[in-house]
Amino acid sequence: MIANTLFSQDCHQCPRLADFLCTVKQQQPSYHALPVAPFGDPNAHLLVVGLAPGMHGANATGRPFTGDYAGLLLYETLHTFGFSNQPVSESLNDGLILNNCRITNAVKCLPPQNKPLPSEIAQCNAYLAAELHILPIGAVILALGTIAHQAILKAYKLKTAQATFGHHVQHHLPDGRILVDSYHTSRYNMQTKRLTQAMFHDVFVTISDLLLTRQ
């Protein structure tokens, strides 16, 4: 039973993911290779939602987007806009502190080939729903990518057609919070220029303005 629970490192609700983590731990004994907990300010007005831990990033370090290529732009941007005390996230012991921001994932466990099954996204959704429930009124939720966007809608019991994903698009949620979409900060998106630093910074200009007027 995971209803109303924000996180459990002992979760084995998805057999495929649990088995995969066991295999990874055998191959990489120094890796975290467990569900990855949300990270950041517990009272944050900004919640960043990614897809899932990366093999050599969060799955290795135990912290979302830490040690991962996808974290390079994310943490640099968080620092630029005052949500972080430093622009780089390398390990659990690097002194990084988030201010008014928390980072989580739609799926808390590393999926094979970075592709969680729909059933695994659904199974993990109760954790995300519980986390969304405790956000302050006026909070902003940043979805990195379509899967994160859809997981947030699922947690709100909304249909995909009610809020279509689009980069730098805002969606007003039923409880008064605002969902902002962005392309994921993945290596592929960055290298193909689907997402650039300027584009991502523009998203955070919007987020900062929203938070300024809503807190």
Secondary structure, 3 states (H helix, E strand, C coil): CCCCCCCCCCCCCCHHHHHHHHHHHHHCCCCCCCCCCCEECCCCCEEEEECCCCCCCHHHHCCCCCCCHHHHHHHHHHHHCCCECCCCCCCCCCCCCECCEEEEECCCCCCHHHCCCHHHHHHHHHHHHHHHHCCCCCCEEEEECHHHHHHHHHHCCCCHHHCCCCCCCEEECCCCCEEEEECCCCHHHHHCCCCCHHHHHHHHHHHHHHHHHHC
